[in-house]
Amino acid sequence: MADEDEDISHLRVPDAADFDPTEEAQDFRFLDKLTAQDSAHPTLPKRGEKDFESHETNLQLDTLEASRRAMHGVLSWQRTHTQKGHILAMYDPERNMACVDKVRSQHFQTIGTNKGGREWLLPEEALFLLERGTLDCRWPVKREVGDETVYRTEDGAPMSLQSAYAAFLGFEGGVGGKLTLEMYNVYAGLKRSGYVVFRTGTWDDDRGEVLPAPPELKEQPDSGPGIIARFFADIWRRLSQPTYTISPENLAFGPLIKPGLYRSYSDIYCLLKLIPSHDRACPPSFILPPSLDNPYRIHFDVYRTTAKFRKSARASLTPDFRICVVDARTSAIPTSAQLNDLMAQVPEDRPKDSDQPYQRLKHGYRNVVLAVVDNGMPSYLRVADSPFDHVKIYERTAPRGKGGRGRGGGRGRGGGRGRGRGR
């Protein structure tokens, strides 16, 4: 036995950097406490321990089997609705929507559309409330020929969650809808995170509309220095910065930066500025023709949750984010033409002049959030039309040498006395 212990003592110990808690097998035995207690007063139990590797022991196999039984027990637990908060809805197969007669939840402050005194739920809204256990959706009662009986909503058969997925997502294409499973995953994830999500106004169109800059941005006066200050600043720039005329031959073969005296890095960066940028004052335009096969279009308008938010006042509010949902398995990387058409559907939203340079570049003049869904897992990427020609990050805006502990300020390490070699 001693020899065996010595043989395994030199084996490599798992590195702490290679340890990823998300790859561990979750122990669901703690859910037994949830099903065993009184259903009238449920409480959330604590999470159990995790197993990182398979030991192939009977103890671990029994633990995993008990964890599976606990999970199946929780999934088979019957959900109930209280009489006070019971919300009934009737499924409408012609519109693939759900209709609610009586609203009894605060969720309807940001969900649903009121038409004719009744609340209509879009497929993603109805499915989200069904998943939460807030909504009790019923199938419409089948009428026979000559049957004039007035049926109530509760007379219909209850719709299960599996049937809801098959109806609201699987049948969406049969009524001309565009909702996909990837779009619903993004919608439900944002709603669970506390955001207010609505379909964009051009959801039913082949593509969005071109949104030019608002009038207040076009007529915005120049907030920079006055004409006299700009005049003297231009004179100083011409005197202090060297100007070179680079011929096309030198651009192809010769060096861009010729030997000489340069007083700052700004002079060098100005010589490296060769590629011109487009004029953002011009209104955007589409390049590609309208097509249903183009996945790059705006799908959802997302708002941050506030106490005063009302869906009736949504038209006067500007969305905080605009989401474009893309399926990573069927969509390729967007081309420049697709990005141009995508940015043309977004109104101009310039960053503040007081923001930091990197914040202004990140925000851009127009920006869209791409929700790339890969096998049910969304990843969010921001795509922005960044004004790199206006925001020069190589220019120093903060004063130097004004004291303090910042860069270039304050006294040296020797307290101003200096340290020569003879000491």
C-alpha positions in Angstrom: 0.0 0.0 0.0 2.9 2.3 0.7 4.3 1.7 -2.8 0.9 2.6 -4.3 0.7 5.8 -2.3 4.2 6.7 -3.5 3.3 6.0 -7.1 0.3 8.3 -7.1 1.9 11.1 -5.1 3.7 12.5 -8.2 0.5 12.8 -10.3 -0.5 16.2 -11.4 -3.0 18.0 -9.3 -5.8 19.9 -11.1 -4.8 23.5 -11.6 -7.1 26.1 -10.0 -7.0 28.1 -13.2 -8.6 25.2 -15.1 -11.5 25.0 -12.6 -14.7 26.2 -14.1 -17.7 26.0 -11.7 -20.2 26.2 -14.6 -19.1 22.8 -16.0 -19.9 21.0 -12.8 -22.9 18.7 -12.4 -25.6 20.4 -10.3 -26.9 18.5 -7.3 -30.7 18.9 -7.3 -31.4 17.0 -4.1 -32.1 20.3 -2.4 -35.3 20.5 -4.4 -36.8 17.6 -2.3 -37.3 20.1 0.5 -39.4 22.2 -1.9 -41.8 19.4 -2.8 -41.9 17.9 0.7 -43.0 21.1 2.5 -46.4 22.7 2.5 -47.3 24.1 -0.9 -49.2 27.0 0.7 -46.0 28.5 2.1 -43.2 27.6 -0.2 -39.6 28.9 0.4 -36.6 28.8 -1.7 -34.1 26.2 -0.5 -30.3 26.5 -0.6 -28.3 25.1 -3.5 -26.6 21.8 -3.2 -23.0 20.8 -3.8 -21.5 20.0 -7.2 -19.4 17.2 -8.5 -16.7 18.1 -10.9 -15.5 14.7 -12.2 -17.0 11.3 -12.4 -15.5 9.0 -9.7 -17.4 5.9 -11.0 -18.4 5.0 -7.4 -21.8 3.8 -6.2 -22.1 6.8 -3.8 -21.8 9.2 -6.7 -24.2 7.3 -8.9 -26.8 7.2 -6.1 -26.3 10.9 -5.5 -26.9 11.6 -9.2 -29.9 9.4 -9.3 -31.4 11.1 -6.3 -30.7 14.5 -7.9 -32.6 13.4 -11.1 -35.6 12.2 -9.1 -35.7 15.5 -7.2 -35.6 17.4 -10.5 -38.4 15.3 -12.0 -40.4 15.7 -8.9 -40.2 19.5 -9.1 -41.1 19.5 -12.8 -44.1 17.3 -12.2 -45.4 19.6 -9.4 -48.8 20.9 -10.3 -49.0 24.7 -10.7 -52.1 26.4 -9.2 -53.7 29.8 -9.7 -55.2 31.7 -6.9 -58.8 32.9 -7.3 -57.8 36.5 -6.9 -55.0 36.5 -9.4 -56.4 34.0 -11.9 -56.1 35.4 -15.5 -58.0 33.6 -18.2 -57.2 34.0 -21.9 -58.7 32.6 -25.1 -56.5 31.5 -28.0 -57.4 33.0 -31.4 -56.1 30.7 -34.1 -56.8 33.2 -36.9 -54.5 35.8 -35.4 -52.3 33.4 -33.4 -52.8 35.7 -30.4 -54.5 35.4 -27.0 -57.3 37.6 -25.7 -57.8 38.5 -22.1 -61.1 39.7 -20.8 -60.1 40.8 -17.3 -56.6 42.1 -16.5 -55.4 41.3 -12.9 -51.7 41.7 -13.0 -49.1 44.5 -13.1 -47.4 42.8 -16.0 -50.1 44.3 -18.3 -48.6 47.8 -17.7 -45.9 46.8 -20.2 -47.5 43.9 -22.0 -50.5 43.7 -24.4 -52.6 46.0 -26.6 -56.1 47.2 -25.7 -58.6 46.8 -28.5 -62.3 47.0 -28.1 -62.2 46.8 -24.3 -60.2 43.6 -24.4 -56.4 43.0 -23.9 -54.7 41.2 -26.8 -51.4 39.4 -26.3 -48.8 38.8 -29.0 -47.4 35.3 -29.3 -44.2 36.1 -27.4 -46.2 37.9 -24.6 -48.7 35.1 -24.1 -46.0 32.5 -24.1 -43.9 34.4 -21.6 -46.8 34.7 -19.2 -47.6 31.0 -19.6 -44.0 30.1 -18.7 -44.3 32.3 -15.6 -47.5 30.6 -14.5 -49.4 33.9 -14.6 -51.7 33.1 -17.5 -54.2 30.3 -18.0 -54.8 30.1 -21.7 -57.7 28.0 -23.1 -58.4 26.5 -26.5 -61.5 27.8 -28.3 -64.6 25.5 -28.1 -65.3 23.7 -31.3 -68.8 24.5 -32.5 -70.9 22.2 -34.5 -73.2 23.3 -37.4 -76.2 25.1 -36.0 -74.7 25.5 -32.5 -75.6 28.9 -31.2 -74.6 28.4 -27.6 -72.6 31.2 -26.0 -69.5 29.7 -24.5 -67.3 31.3 -21.9 -63.6 31.4 -21.8 -63.3 28.8 -19.0 -65.4 26.3 -21.1 -62.4 25.7 -23.4 -59.7 23.1 -22.7 -56.6 24.3 -20.9 -53.5 24.8 -23.1 -50.4 23.1 -21.9 -47.0 24.7 -22.2 -46.0 22.2 -25.0 -49.1 23.1 -26.9 -48.4 26.8 -26.4 -44.9 26.4 -28.0 -46.5 24.5 -30.9 -49.2 27.1 -31.4 -47.5 30.4 -30.8 -44.2 29.5 -32.4 -44.9 26.5 -34.7 -48.1 28.0 -36.2 -46.7 31.6 -36.5 -45.6 31.1 -40.1 -49.1 29.8 -41.1 -50.6 33.2 -40.3 -47.8 35.2 -41.9 -46.0 35.9 -38.7 -42.2 36.3 -38.3 -41.6 35.2 -34.7 -39.0 32.5 -34.4 -37.7 30.5 -31.4 -34.5 32.6 -31.4 -36.5 35.8 -31.2 -38.5 34.5 -28.3 -35.4 33.4 -26.4 -34.1 37.0 -26.7 -37.4 38.4 -25.7 -37.9 36.2 -22.7 -34.3 36.7 -21.5 -34.6 40.5 -21.6 -38.0 40.4 -19.8 -36.6 38.2 -17.0 -33.7 40.7 -16.7 -36.2 43.5 -16.0 -36.3 45.3 -19.3 -39.4 46.4 -21.1 -39.5 44.9 -24.6 -41.8 45.7 -27.5 -41.9 44.8 -31.2 -40.5 47.5 -33.4 -43.0 49.6 -35.4 -41.9 48.0 -38.8 -42.2 44.4 -37.6 -44.7 43.4 -40.3 -42.9 45.2 -43.2 -40.3 43.7 -45.4 -37.8 46.0 -44.0 -37.7 49.2 -41.9 -37.8 52.8 -43.0 -35.0 55.2 -43.5 -34.7 57.4 -40.5 -32.8 60.6 -41.1 -31.4 62.8 -38.5 -33.9 64.7 -36.3 -34.5 68.4 -37.1 -33.0 69.5 -33.8 -29.7 67.8 -34.6 -29.6 69.4 -38.1 -30.3 72.9 -36.8 -28.1 72.5 -33.7 -25.8 75.5 -33.4 -22.1 75.0 -33.1 -21.2 74.7 -29.5 -17.5 75.1 -30.1 -15.4 78.2 -29.6 -16.3 81.5 -31.2 -15.1 82.7 -34.6 -12.2 84.8 -33.2 -10.9 81.9 -31.1 -11.2 79.6 -34.1 -9.3 82.1 -36.3 -6.3 82.4 -33.9 -6.4 78.6 -33.3 -6.1 78.0 -37.1 -3.2 80.4 -37.3 -1.4 78.7 -34.5 -2.0 75.3 -36.0 -0.5 76.4 -39.3 2.6 77.8 -37.6 3.2 75.0 -35.2 2.3 72.0 -37.4 4.3 71.1 -40.5 2.3 70.5 -43.7 3.5 68.1 -46.3 2.0 67.4 -49.7 2.3 63.7 -50.4 2.2 62.7 -54.0 0.4 59.6 -55.2 3.7 58.0 -56.0 4.9 58.3 -52.4 1.6 56.9 -51.2 2.3 53.7 -53.2 6.0 53.3 -52.6 7.5 56.0 -50.5 7.3 56.5 -46.7 4.3 58.4 -45.3 6.4 60.0 -42.6 9.4 61.8 -44.0 12.4 62.6 -41.8 12.1 65.9 -40.1 11.3 67.8 -36.9 8.0 66.9 -35.3 6.9 68.7 -32.1 4.1 66.3 -31.1 2.6 63.0 -32.0 -0.5 64.8 -33.3 1.6 65.9 -36.3 2.5 62.3 -37.1 -1.0 61.1 -36.7 -2.3 63.8 -39.0 0.0 62.6 -41.8 -1.3 59.1 -41.4 -4.8 60.2 -42.0 -5.4 59.1 -45.6 -8.7 57.4 -45.9 -11.6 59.9 -46.0 -14.8 59.2 -44.1 -18.4 59.6 -45.3 -20.4 62.7 -44.6 -22.8 61.9 -41.7 -24.8 65.0 -42.4 -26.2 63.4 -45.6 -29.4 61.3 -45.1 -28.8 57.5 -45.2 -30.1 55.4 -48.0 -30.6 51.7 -48.7 -28.3 49.7 -50.9 -30.0 46.3 -51.0 -33.6 45.7 -52.3 -36.3 44.6 -49.8 -36.0 40.9 -49.0 -37.4 38.6 -46.4 -34.2 36.6 -46.5 -32.2 39.5 -45.0 -32.0 38.7 -41.2 -30.3 42.1 -40.3 -33.3 44.3 -39.4 -34.6 45.8 -36.2 -36.9 43.4 -34.2 -37.3 44.8 -30.7 -37.3 48.1 -29.0 -35.9 47.8 -25.4 -36.5 50.3 -22.6 -35.0 50.4 -19.1 -37.6 49.9 -16.4 -38.8 53.0 -14.6 -41.6 53.6 -12.1 -43.4 56.0 -14.4 -43.2 53.9 -17.6 -46.5 53.4 -19.4 -47.0 51.6 -22.6 -49.5 54.2 -23.7 -46.7 56.8 -23.7 -44.3 54.7 -25.6 -44.6 56.8 -28.8 -43.0 59.8 -27.0 -40.1 57.8 -25.6 -36.8 56.8 -27.2 -35.8 53.2 -26.9 -32.6 52.6 -24.9 -31.6 49.7 -27.1 -32.6 48.4 -30.5 -32.2 44.7 -30.9 -31.6 42.7 -34.1 -31.9 39.0 -33.5 -29.7 36.7 -35.7 -29.5 33.0 -35.8 -25.8 32.0 -35.7 -26.5 28.6 -37.3 -28.2 30.0 -40.5 -26.9 33.5 -40.8 -23.4 34.6 -42.0 -21.3 37.6 -40.9 -23.0 40.7 -42.2 -21.7 42.4 -45.3 -21.1 46.2 -45.5 -24.3 46.6 -47.5 -26.3 44.8 -44.9 -24.8 46.9 -42.1 -25.5 50.0 -44.1 -29.2 49.1 -44.5 -29.3 48.1 -40.8 -27.9 51.5 -39.6 -30.3 53.3 -42.0 -33.2 52.0 -40.0 -31.9 53.5 -36.8 -32.4 57.2 -36.0 -29.3 59.4 -35.4 -28.4 59.6 -31.7 -25.2 61.6 -31.3 -23.2 61.2 -28.1 -22.7 64.1 -25.7 -19.7 66.3 -26.2 -18.9 66.0 -22.5 -18.5 62.2 -22.7 -15.1 60.6 -22.8 -13.6 59.8 -26.2 -13.9 56.1 -25.8 -17.5 56.4 -24.7 -18.3 58.6 -27.7 -16.7 56.0 -30.0 -18.6 53.2 -28.3 -21.9 55.0 -28.6 -21.5 56.3 -32.1 -23.9 58.3 -34.1 -26.1 55.3 -34.7 -25.9 52.0 -32.9 -27.7 48.6 -32.9 -27.3 45.6 -30.5 -27.0 42.3 -32.3 -28.4 39.4 -30.4 -26.6 36.4 -31.9 -28.4 33.2 -30.8 -26.3 30.1 -31.0 -28.4 27.0 -30.2 -30.5 28.8 -27.7 -27.7 30.9 -26.1 -27.8 34.6 -27.0 -24.7 36.8 -27.1 -25.1 40.6 -27.4 -22.8 42.7 -29.6 -23.0 46.4 -30.2 -22.5 47.7 -33.7 -22.1 51.5 -34.0 -21.3 54.1 -36.6 -18.4 55.6 -34.7 -17.1 59.0 -35.6 -13.3 58.2 -35.7 -12.7 61.3 -37.9 -14.2 63.6 -35.3 -13.0 62.0 -32.1 -9.2 62.2 -32.1 -8.1 60.0 -29.2 -4.4 60.9 -29.7 -5.0 64.5 -28.7 -4.5 65.3 -25.1 -7.3 67.3 -23.5 -6.2 67.3 -19.9 -3.6 69.9 -18.7 -0.2 68.6 -17.7 2.2 69.8 -15.1 -0.4 71.5 -12.8 0.7 69.7 -9.6 -1.0 66.9 -7.8 -0.3 63.2 -8.2 -1.4 62.9 -11.8 0.9 62.2 -14.7 3.4 64.9 -15.2 2.5 66.8 -12.0 4.0 67.1 -8.6 7.6 66.8 -7.5 10.0 64.0 -8.0 11.0 61.2 -5.7 13.8 63.2 -4.2 11.5 65.9 -2.9 13.0 68.5 -5.3 16.6 68.2 -3.9 17.9 65.9 -6.7 20.3 63.0 -6.3 23.7 63.4 -7.9 26.3 60.7 -8.3 28.5 62.0 -5.6 26.1 61.1 -2.8 
